[in-house]
């Protein structure tokens, strides 16, 4: 495939030192025929041939037209690459990435300078690879990523077990069980497919072996040693996504080596993300690469250290296409000054500090175990019910304290902090705190939230059970936010002991007695800043159009069966069947997931996620059905999984996984 400024190499085999061949798709500038060019590298398990092809085709042609080669490589065991994947961000994966960077730099068309970028997995591993300092790596762009794999990823959050962990285990089982494309690998496709099916791991089993912040999670968490990253890093995220904390943590840890950009977005690249407004990712990335891979003196290093979109009172909606707000910049990020609130005797949230040594004001909290169904997904891919919806339903199962209507707008930017003294009825309990914007008409928008397994109150690495009935001081740092509470709005603090299905419950349904007289809420003031404009993409619809054979659909439902005393949370996603117009490959993925709980019985919790993945061309059809499940006892997590594969109508493979993992203060 060619055009006047670049050539697309659909599949290039790159042989590693151990003999493994990894598959690359390369966008090669025509300019490379005259002089060496820089390259941008992305390394993922999400299948370049079909999984990420739309977003790749929205970006790498633009880079190539600007004289920057794009090299998109499938991790071993994924897409068309040889072998079997061995886990997330493993030493082998990162070593392979360093070897690939050296390969790129040594090519005759390369100027020896390589950038690395990606979103999610690719955002993670470009930070991790940068910490290894491969000589040819000169800069990175990390989107929707983390510096702390334990506390800011889909597994655990302050010791709470996230349901997203099972969802993601099912997702990865589905991705890794899919076949390579015979059009690229030839007759070996079936042998490669069988090797994957027989040997792919069930990630959930490994993740559950590490329920506290041990060396497993420290590996790949650059917060362990920010100084290891010595190249410029542009770190991007969206308020609607679970990775919203990372840009600020990155600039706090990396200092002048990092620039942060935070928009209103879900888990997508900024040039096609929702809600709008978007950002001109292509233009900014090209300028970034030209500065650090070509040495062009274009001034991008003088950008403010932090740029962010401050949400101005958006309302929950079935679909949030545009969020109101405004862009601000801070030349240098500093820890914000805090506006403090306390709860006065009648329950109103008042500005000021709690009164020292005030008489205890005990209030009992025991939320129904299905409190939390308005939370949305931990990380969001669409601006629909995946985002947090109206919070009034969850507030019904929570303790709430709110201000009087505001006389003037209040702007915040940073991480809120809750402090409170409490007593627990049980050795194990969770606490969830939410900051909510109460609109004049009563609509409730979630602004920020934080969760804490109280056994992790002092340490994620060395948790300790609560001592029943003993007053214990708790400090809970909530997720970062950028938000304006408008005139006439109220600031609400909502506290619950459950946040299901996002957070799985502890084994006992104990209550918490909070000393409201001790409660303090610190909100991060926006402080000194400048108003800015962030350039919008020139192309409002940059994703390529594929041939639709069956439309996609999405549905989320909460069903409360009053007779059975059970709540079910259903997720049904269908990508539709779409054909790539150049390759003729059609793909479709269906996700059917359900979480169930009886509101008074934490041991009734169960989750099941099923992925059906189809690939087809005339005369060729393969399907995999991947399932992951979780349930529990008072002492154990019970997990299971299965993969069934079909070639045409014939079942050609089946295997199951079962594991019992002891609960570790969780």
C-alpha positions in Angstrom: 0.0 0.0 0.0 1.5 3.4 -1.0 0.6 7.0 -1.3 2.7 10.0 -2.3 4.5 10.4 1.0 4.8 7.0 2.7 4.6 3.3 2.3 2.8 0.8 4.6 4.7 -2.5 5.2 1.8 -4.7 6.3 4.0 -7.3 8.0 7.7 -7.2 8.8 9.3 -10.1 10.7 11.7 -9.0 13.4 13.9 -11.9 14.7 14.9 -11.6 18.4 18.1 -13.0 19.8 16.2 -16.1 21.1 14.9 -16.9 17.6 11.3 -15.7 18.2 9.8 -13.7 15.3 7.7 -10.7 16.2 5.4 -9.2 13.7 5.5 -5.5 12.9 3.4 -3.1 10.8 5.5 -0.2 9.6 4.6 3.1 8.1 7.7 4.2 6.2 8.1 7.9 5.1 9.3 8.3 1.5 11.7 10.8 3.0 13.7 7.8 4.4 14.9 7.1 0.8 16.8 10.4 0.9 17.9 10.6 4.5 17.5 8.7 7.8 14.3 9.4 9.8 13.3 9.0 13.4 10.9 6.3 14.4 8.0 5.9 16.9 7.6 2.4 18.4 4.5 0.9 20.0 4.5 -2.6 21.6 1.1 -4.2 22.4 -0.7 -7.6 22.8 -3.8 -6.1 21.1 -3.3 -7.3 17.5 -2.1 -4.9 14.9 -4.0 -6.7 12.2 -7.4 -6.1 13.6 -7.5 -5.1 17.3 -5.8 -1.7 17.1 -5.9 -1.1 13.3 -8.4 1.7 13.4 -6.5 3.9 15.9 -3.2 2.9 14.3 -4.5 4.0 10.9 -5.7 7.3 12.4 -2.2 8.2 13.6 0.8 6.5 12.0 0.0 7.8 8.5 0.0 11.3 9.9 3.4 10.7 11.5 4.8 9.1 8.3 3.6 12.1 6.2 5.6 14.3 8.6 8.7 12.2 8.1 8.5 10.0 11.2 8.4 6.2 10.8 5.8 4.2 12.8 6.7 0.7 14.0 3.7 -1.1 15.6 4.8 -4.5 17.0 2.7 -7.4 18.4 4.0 -8.8 21.7 5.0 -12.5 21.5 2.0 -14.7 21.4 -0.4 -12.0 20.1 -1.5 -11.1 16.6 1.0 -12.6 14.2 3.9 -12.9 16.6 5.5 -16.2 17.5 5.3 -17.8 20.9 3.0 -17.4 24.0 2.6 -14.4 26.2 4.0 -14.8 29.7 2.1 -12.1 31.6 1.8 -8.3 32.0 4.9 -6.1 31.7 7.2 -9.0 32.4 11.0 -8.9 32.4 10.9 -10.8 29.1 8.4 -8.3 27.5 10.5 -5.3 28.6 13.8 -7.0 27.4 12.1 -7.7 24.1 11.1 -4.0 23.8 14.7 -2.9 24.4 15.9 -5.3 21.8 13.3 -4.0 19.3 14.4 -0.4 20.0 18.0 -1.4 19.2 16.8 -3.1 16.0 14.9 0.0 14.9 17.9 2.3 15.6 20.2 0.0 13.6 18.1 0.1 10.4 19.6 1.9 7.5 16.5 4.2 7.2 16.7 5.2 10.9 18.5 8.2 12.3 19.1 6.3 15.5 16.6 8.2 17.6 13.5 6.2 18.7 10.4 7.4 20.6 8.0 5.1 22.3 4.3 5.7 22.9 1.0 4.0 23.7 -2.3 4.1 25.6 -3.0 1.7 28.4 -0.7 -1.3 28.0 1.5 0.7 25.6 1.4 3.7 27.9 2.5 1.4 30.8 5.4 -0.3 29.1 6.8 2.9 27.5 7.3 4.3 31.0 8.7 1.0 32.2 11.1 0.7 29.2 12.2 4.3 29.7 13.3 3.3 33.2 15.6 0.7 31.7 17.3 3.4 29.6 17.9 1.7 26.2 20.4 4.1 24.5 18.3 4.8 21.4 15.1 5.8 23.3 15.0 9.6 23.4 11.4 10.4 24.4 8.0 8.9 25.3 4.3 9.7 25.1 2.3 7.8 27.7 -1.5 7.9 27.7 -3.9 6.4 30.2 -1.1 4.7 32.1 0.2 4.3 35.7 3.3 4.9 37.7 1.9 2.6 40.5 0.7 -0.8 39.3 -0.9 -1.7 42.6 -2.9 1.4 43.4 -3.7 2.9 39.9 -4.5 -0.1 37.7 -7.4 -2.5 37.2 -6.4 -4.9 40.0 -6.5 -3.3 43.4 -7.0 0.2 44.8 -5.8 0.9 48.3 -6.2 -2.8 49.1 -9.7 -3.1 47.7 -10.3 -5.8 45.2 -11.6 -4.3 41.9 -14.1 -6.3 39.8 -12.2 -4.9 36.8 -9.5 -7.5 37.6 -11.8 -10.3 36.5 -13.1 -8.4 33.6 -9.6 -7.7 32.3 -8.5 -11.4 32.9 -11.4 -12.4 30.6 -10.4 -9.7 28.1 -6.8 -10.9 27.9 -7.9 -14.5 27.7 -10.0 -13.5 24.7 -7.3 -11.6 23.0 -4.6 -14.2 23.5 -6.7 -17.1 22.4 -7.4 -15.6 18.9 -5.7 -16.9 15.8 -3.1 -15.2 13.7 -4.2 -14.2 10.2 -3.4 -16.9 7.6 -3.0 -14.1 5.0 0.1 -13.0 6.8 1.6 -16.2 8.4 0.5 -18.8 5.8 -0.2 -22.4 6.6 1.5 -22.1 10.0 -1.5 -20.2 11.4 -3.2 -23.3 12.9 0.0 -24.6 14.6 0.6 -21.1 16.1 -3.1 -20.9 17.2 -2.9 -24.3 18.9 0.3 -23.4 20.7 -1.4 -20.3 22.1 -4.5 -22.1 23.1 -2.6 -24.9 24.9 -0.1 -22.7 26.7 -1.6 -19.2 27.3 -1.9 -18.4 31.0 -5.0 -17.3 32.9 -3.7 -14.1 34.3 -6.2 -14.0 37.1 -4.5 -16.8 38.9 -1.2 -14.9 39.1 -2.8 -11.6 40.0 -4.7 -13.0 43.0 -1.5 -14.5 44.4 -0.4 -10.9 45.1 -3.2 -9.2 47.0 -0.8 -6.8 48.8 1.7 -4.4 47.3 4.7 -6.8 47.1 7.6 -7.1 44.6 5.3 -8.3 41.9 3.6 -4.9 41.7 6.7 -2.9 42.4 8.2 -4.3 39.3 7.2 -1.9 36.5 6.0 0.8 38.9 8.3 3.7 38.1 7.2 5.4 41.3 9.7 3.1 43.0 12.5 5.1 41.4 11.4 8.1 39.3 15.0 9.0 38.7 15.5 6.0 36.5 13.4 7.7 33.8 15.7 10.3 32.2 14.0 11.1 28.9 11.2 13.6 28.3 7.8 12.2 29.0 4.4 13.6 27.8 1.8 12.0 30.1 -1.9 12.2 29.1 -5.1 11.1 30.7 -8.8 11.9 31.0 -11.0 12.7 34.0 -13.5 10.1 32.9 -10.9 7.3 33.0 -9.5 5.3 35.9 -6.0 6.4 35.1 -6.7 10.1 36.0 -4.1 10.3 38.7 -1.1 9.5 36.6 -0.3 12.8 34.9 0.0 14.7 38.2 1.9 11.8 39.9 4.3 11.8 36.9 5.1 15.5 37.1 5.5 15.2 40.9 7.9 12.4 40.4 9.7 13.2 37.2 9.8 17.0 37.7 10.9 19.0 34.6 11.3 15.8 32.6 7.5 15.5 32.4 4.6 17.4 30.9 1.0 16.6 31.8 -2.2 17.0 29.8 -5.6 16.0 31.3 -8.8 16.3 29.4 -12.5 15.3 30.0 -11.9 12.0 28.2 -12.6 8.3 28.5 -9.9 5.7 27.8 -9.0 6.9 24.3 -6.5 8.9 22.3 -7.2 12.6 22.7 -7.9 13.3 19.0 -11.0 11.0 18.9 -11.9 10.7 22.6 -15.2 11.5 24.3 -16.5 13.6 25.9 -15.3 16.6 23.8 -13.5 18.9 23.6 -10.7 16.9 22.1 -7.0 17.9 21.6 -4.8 18.0 18.5 -2.8 15.0 19.5 -1.2 14.6 16.1 0.1 18.1 15.9 1.4 18.1 19.4 3.0 14.6 19.1 4.8 15.5 15.9 6.2 18.6 17.5 7.2 16.5 20.5 9.0 13.9 18.3 10.6 16.6 16.1 12.1 18.2 19.2 13.4 15.1 20.9 14.1 12.8 18.0 15.3 15.3 15.5 16.7 18.1 17.7 14.4 20.7 16.2 14.3 23.8 18.3 10.5 24.3 18.3 10.0 25.3 21.9 7.8 22.5 23.0 9.9 22.1 26.1 8.5 25.5 27.2 5.0 24.2 27.4 3.4 24.6 30.9 4.2 21.6 33.1 0.5 20.9 33.5 -2.5 21.6 31.3 -6.0 20.5 32.3 -9.6 20.8 31.4 -11.7 22.0 34.4 -15.1 20.5 34.3 -17.9 23.1 34.8 -20.8 21.2 36.2 -21.5 18.5 33.7 -24.7 16.4 34.3 -24.9 12.6 34.0 -26.5 11.6 30.8 -27.1 8.4 28.8 -24.3 9.7 26.6 -22.0 12.6 27.3 -20.7 13.9 24.0 -19.5 17.2 25.3 -18.6 18.3 28.8 -18.8 22.0 29.7 -15.6 23.5 31.1 -12.4 25.5 30.4 -8.7 24.8 29.9 -6.1 26.0 32.4 -2.3 25.8 32.7 0.2 25.8 35.5 3.8 26.6 34.5 5.0 24.5 37.4 2.9 22.0 39.4 3.0 22.5 43.1 1.1 20.7 45.8 -2.2 22.7 46.0 -3.4 24.7 49.0 -6.4 23.0 50.6 -9.8 24.3 51.5 -10.9 22.5 54.6 -14.4 21.5 55.7 -15.9 19.9 58.8 -19.3 18.6 59.7 -21.2 20.8 62.1 -23.6 19.3 64.7 -26.6 19.3 62.4 -24.8 17.5 59.5 -23.9 20.5 57.3 -20.5 20.6 55.6 -18.9 23.9 56.8 -15.7 25.5 55.8 -13.1 25.2 58.5 -11.2 22.6 60.6 -12.7 20.0 62.9 -12.6 21.2 66.5 -9.7 19.5 68.3 -10.7 17.2 71.2 -14.4 17.7 70.5 -16.8 15.2 72.2 -17.4 12.2 70.0 -20.3 12.4 67.6 -20.8 8.7 66.6 -22.9 7.9 63.5 -23.3 4.3 62.3 -22.7 3.4 58.7 -23.6 0.0 57.1 -24.4 0.4 53.5 -26.5 -2.2 51.6 -23.9 -4.4 49.8 -25.3 -3.4 46.4 -24.5 0.3 47.0 -22.4 1.4 44.1 -24.4 0.5 40.9 -24.1 4.2 39.8 -20.3 4.0 39.7 -19.8 3.0 36.1 -16.7 1.2 35.0 -13.3 1.6 36.6 -11.9 2.5 33.2 -14.2 3.7 30.5 -14.2 3.2 26.8 -17.4 5.0 25.8 -19.2 8.1 27.2 -22.3 6.3 28.1 -23.3 4.3 31.2 -19.7 3.2 31.5 -19.3 6.6 33.1 -20.7 7.3 36.6 -24.4 8.1 36.4 -26.6 10.1 38.7 -25.4 9.5 42.2 -28.7 9.8 44.1 -29.3 6.1 44.0 -25.9 5.4 45.6 -26.3 8.2 48.1 -29.4 6.5 49.4 -27.1 3.8 50.9 -24.5 6.3 52.1 -24.0 8.9 54.8 -24.1 12.3 53.1 -23.0 15.8 54.3 -23.3 18.8 52.1 -22.7 22.5 52.1 -25.3 25.2 51.8 -25.8 26.4 48.2 -22.6 28.2 47.1 -22.7 32.0 46.9 -20.0 31.9 44.2 -18.2 29.3 42.1 -15.5 27.2 43.7 -12.7 25.7 41.6 -10.6 22.7 42.5 -7.7 20.9 41.0 -5.9 18.0 42.6 -6.7 15.2 45.0 -9.2 15.6 47.9 -8.3 14.1 51.3 -10.7 12.7 53.9 -9.7 12.2 57.5 -11.9 10.6 60.1 -11.8 8.5 63.3 -13.9 5.4 63.1 -14.6 2.0 64.8 -15.2 -1.2 62.9 -17.5 -4.0 63.9 -15.3 -6.5 62.0 -11.6 -7.2 61.3 -12.1 -6.3 57.6 -14.1 -3.5 56.1 -14.0 -1.1 53.2 -14.7 2.6 53.1 -15.7 4.6 50.1 -15.8 8.4 49.9 -17.3 10.4 47.0 -17.3 14.1 46.3 -20.6 14.9 44.5 -21.8 18.0 42.8 -25.5 18.6 43.8 -27.1 20.8 41.1 -29.9 23.2 41.9 -32.4 20.7 40.5 -31.0 17.9 42.6 -29.0 16.1 39.9 -25.9 14.5 41.5 -22.6 14.3 39.5 -19.7 12.3 40.9 -16.6 14.6 40.9 -14.1 12.3 42.7 -14.0 9.1 44.7 -11.6 7.0 46.8 -11.8 3.6 48.3 -9.8 2.0 51.1 -9.6 -1.5 52.6 -9.2 -0.5 56.2 -6.7 -3.3 56.7 -4.5 -1.2 54.4 -4.9 2.0 56.4 -1.2 2.3 57.2 0.4 0.2 54.5 -0.5 -1.6 51.2 2.6 -3.8 51.7 2.0 -4.8 55.3 -1.8 -4.7 56.0 -3.2 -5.3 59.5 -6.7 -6.2 60.4 -8.8 -3.7 62.3 -9.2 -4.1 66.0 -12.9 -4.4 66.5 -14.5 -1.4 68.4 -11.2 0.5 68.7 -11.1 4.1 67.5 -8.8 4.3 64.5 -7.7 7.4 62.6 -8.2 7.0 58.8 -6.7 9.1 56.0 -8.1 8.5 52.5 -6.7 10.3 49.5 -9.3 10.4 46.7 -8.7 10.5 43.0 -7.6 13.7 41.3 -10.2 16.0 39.9 -10.5 19.3 38.1 -13.9 20.8 38.8 -15.9 23.9 39.2 -18.9 23.9 41.5 -21.2 26.6 40.2 -23.2 29.2 42.1 -26.2 27.6 43.8 -24.6 24.2 43.7 -23.8 22.2 46.8 -20.6 20.2 47.6 -21.6 16.8 49.0 -19.4 14.2 50.7 -20.9 10.7 50.5 -19.5 7.9 52.6 -20.4 4.2 52.2 -19.1 0.9 53.3 -19.8 -0.8 50.0 -19.1 0.2 46.4 -20.3 -2.8 44.4 -19.8 -4.0 41.7 -16.7 -1.9 41.2 -15.3 -3.1 44.6 -15.8 -6.6 45.8 -16.9 -6.9 49.4 -14.9 -8.2 52.4 -16.0 -11.6 53.8 -18.1 -10.1 56.6 -20.8 -7.5 56.5 -19.8 -5.4 59.5 -20.6 -1.8 60.0 -18.6 1.3 60.8 -19.1 3.9 63.6 -17.7 7.2 62.4 -16.9 10.1 64.7 -18.4 12.9 62.7 -16.8 15.4 65.1 -13.4 14.3 63.9 -14.2 14.3 60.2 -12.3 16.6 57.9 -12.4 17.1 54.2 -9.6 18.9 52.4 -10.4 20.1 48.8 -7.5 21.1 46.6 -7.8 24.8 45.5 -7.0 25.5 41.9 -4.6 28.2 42.9 -2.6 30.3 40.4 -3.1 29.4 36.8 -3.6 30.9 33.4 -6.5 30.4 31.0 -5.4 28.7 27.8 -6.9 27.3 24.6 -5.9 23.7 23.5 -5.9 23.3 19.8 -8.6 21.0 18.5 -8.0 18.3 15.8 -8.3 19.4 12.2 -10.2 16.2 11.4 -13.3 15.8 13.6 -13.7 12.2 12.6 -10.2 10.7 12.2 -11.0 7.0 12.5 -11.1 5.0 9.3 -14.4 3.5 8.1 -14.7 -0.2 7.7 -17.4 -2.2 6.0 -20.3 -2.9 8.3 -21.9 -6.3 8.1 -23.7 -6.3 11.5 -24.1 -3.2 13.7 -22.8 -3.0 17.2 -24.8 -2.6 20.4 -24.3 -1.9 24.1 -26.6 -2.4 27.1 -26.2 -2.1 30.9 -28.9 -3.1 33.3 -29.3 -3.3 37.1 -32.0 -5.9 38.1 -33.1 -6.0 41.7 -35.1 -9.2 42.3 -37.0 -8.3 45.5 -38.3 -11.8 45.9 -34.9 -13.5 45.7 -33.2 -10.6 47.5 -30.6 -10.4 44.8 -29.1 -7.7 42.6 -27.7 -8.4 39.2 -25.6 -6.0 37.2 -25.5 -6.9 33.5 -23.1 -5.8 30.8 -23.6 -6.7 27.2 -21.3 -5.3 24.5 -21.3 -6.2 20.8 -18.7 -4.6 18.5 -20.7 -5.6 15.4 -19.1 -7.4 12.5 -16.8 -5.2 10.5 -14.6 -6.0 7.5 -11.3 -4.2 6.8 -11.6 -2.9 3.3 -7.9 -3.6 2.4 -7.4 -7.0 4.1 -10.8 -8.5 3.8 -10.7 -9.7 7.4 -13.9 -9.4 9.3 -14.0 -9.5 13.1 -16.6 -9.3 15.9 -16.4 -9.5 19.7 -19.2 -9.9 22.2 -18.8 -9.4 25.9 -21.5 -10.8 28.2 -20.8 -10.1 31.9 -22.9 -10.3 35.1 -22.2 -9.5 38.7 -24.5 -10.7 41.4 -24.9 -10.2 45.1 -27.5 -10.5 47.9 -27.5 -7.2 49.7 -27.0 -8.7 53.1 -24.6 -11.6 52.3 -21.1 -10.7 51.1 -20.3 -14.4 50.4 -23.1 -14.4 47.7 -20.9 -12.2 45.5 -20.2 -13.8 42.1 -19.0 -12.6 38.7 -18.9 -14.1 35.2 -17.4 -12.6 32.1 -17.8 -14.3 28.7 -16.1 -13.1 25.4 -17.0 -14.5 22.0 -14.5 -13.6 19.3 -15.1 -14.2 15.6 -12.7 -13.9 12.7 -13.7 -14.7 9.1 -13.1 -14.5 5.4 -15.0 -16.3 2.6 -14.2 -20.0 3.2 -12.5 -19.4 6.6 -14.1 -18.9 10.1 -12.7 -19.2 13.6 -14.3 -18.5 16.9 -13.1 -18.6 20.5 -15.3 -18.4 23.6 -13.4 -17.3 26.7 -15.0 -17.3 30.2 -13.7 -16.1 33.5 -15.6 -16.5 36.8 -15.1 -15.6 40.5 -17.0 -16.4 43.7 -15.8 -16.6 47.3 -16.0 -18.2 50.7 -15.1 -16.5 54.0 -11.5 -17.7 53.5 -10.9 -18.1 49.7 -11.4 -16.6 46.3 -12.7 -19.3 43.9 -11.8 -18.5 40.3 -12.3 -20.4 37.1 -11.9 -20.0 33.4 -12.3 -21.8 30.1 -11.5 -21.4 26.4 -13.4 -23.2 23.6 -12.2 -22.8 20.0 -14.0 -23.5 16.8 -12.8 -23.8 13.2 -15.9 -23.5 11.1 -18.6 -25.5 12.9 -16.1 -27.9 14.5 -14.9 -27.6 18.0 -11.1 -28.0 17.8 -10.0 -27.1 21.3 -11.2 -26.8 24.9 -9.5 -26.3 28.3 -10.6 -25.1 31.7 -8.9 -23.4 34.7 -9.8 -23.7 38.3 -8.0 -22.3 41.3 -8.7 -21.6 45.0 -6.7 -18.7 46.3 -6.7 -17.7 50.0 -8.0 -14.3 50.8 -5.2 -12.1 52.2 -6.9 -9.5 54.5 -9.3 -8.6 51.6 
